Amino acid sequence: LALEGTRFVAADRAKLDAADVPRLALQWAFAFPGASRARSQPTVGAGAVYVGSQDGTVYALDFESGCVRWTFQAESEVRTSPTLEPWRAGDRAAQPRLWFGDFNGNAYALDARTGRQLWKTRVGDHPRLTLTGSPRYHDGRLYVPMSSSEWAAAADPAYECCTFRGGVVALDARTGAVVWRSYTIPEEPRATGERNAAGALRRHPAGAPVWNSPTIDLQRRRLYVGTGEAYTSPAAPQSDAVIAYDLDSGRMLWWHQSLPN
């Protein structure tokens, strides 16, 4: 289920079904200090609730009481849902890892029990790179989707729009080393020879950020993502599309654009 990304928990495992929902009562609540938004979906495991926040603080909250077990300060806002390493329930010797990304394009690995940083990797070199979709873990690798804030930078008439391409990076989950990196738009952006009204060069093609979390298909050894808008016109065929990559090499296998042109 974690690989498929359905977020579904069966009633016999959750000990909860639809008829129980109207009878639920508040057990505890936690407010993020000084925050105006909360975009990180909580992850539950190892007796804790793990969640990121607007100021970059990652919290491990006790599942029963909501009390803070530990905090970790990331470089910038954490919008991804933390990804918790699978482990056997009741295994007190286990040291599960927790992975997440921040708005500056950094991926992190922490000791889930203590909050100690194990590694930190910036997954690309574009200055507007951000991580918003939750990383997906499987078999020693962490698959991290890449998005950006270049759509906002392009509001400046002097900005040479645009140079960012979305994509997915596969990291060694133990060390943070890059295993492969694959872009949503195969060709690199290039100057078109045209300039906008402010005299800035126009570049093409760009965009197709990946805002969502990858889905892994073990039967076919594939990884699927959905892409967002093109940053340049005409739109790249891989924007607003579903893309399949080879899970082992990162090679793009096919794409389907749901909103052409």
DACORGI-V67878 format. One record per backbone hydrogen bond with DSSP energy under -1.0 kcal/mol. NH is the residue of the N-H (numbers start at 0). CO is the residue of the C=O. If there is no record, write none. Layout:
# DACORGI-V67878
[[NH & CO] [NH & CO]]
This chain:
# DACORGI-V67878
[[4 & 0] [5 & 0] [13 & 9] [14 & 10] [19 & 16] [22 & 19] [23 & 20] [34 & 31] [42 & 49] [44 & 47] [47 & 44] [48 & 60] [49 & 42] [50 & 58] [55 & 52] [57 & 71] [58 & 50] [59 & 69] [60 & 48] [61 & 66] [62 & 46] [65 & 61] [68 & 59] [69 & 59] [71 & 57] [73 & 55] [77 & 52] [82 & 98] [84 & 96] [90 & 87] [91 & 89] [93 & 90] [97 & 109] [98 & 82] [99 & 107] [101 & 105] [102 & 76] [104 & 101] [106 & 120] [107 & 99] [108 & 118] [109 & 97] [110 & 115] [111 & 95] [114 & 110] [117 & 108] [118 & 108] [120 & 106] [122 & 104] [128 & 125] [129 & 146] [130 & 101] [135 & 142] [137 & 140] [140 & 137] [141 & 170] [142 & 135] [143 & 168] [145 & 166] [146 & 129] [148 & 127] [151 & 148] [152 & 148] [153 & 149] [154 & 151] [155 & 152] [158 & 155] [160 & 158] [165 & 206] [166 & 145] [167 & 181] [168 & 143] [169 & 179] [170 & 141] [171 & 176] [172 & 139] [175 & 171] [178 & 169] [179 & 169] [181 & 167] [183 & 165] [189 & 203] [191 & 201] [195 & 199] [198 & 195] [201 & 193] [202 & 160] [203 & 189] [206 & 163] [207 & 228] [209 & 145] [214 & 223] [215 & 2] [216 & 221] [221 & 216] [222 & 244] [223 & 214] [224 & 242] [226 & 240] [227 & 208] [230 & 205] [238 & 235] [239 & 227] [241 & 255] [242 & 224] [243 & 253] [244 & 222] [245 & 250] [246 & 220] [249 & 245] [252 & 243] [253 & 243] [255 & 241] [257 & 239]]
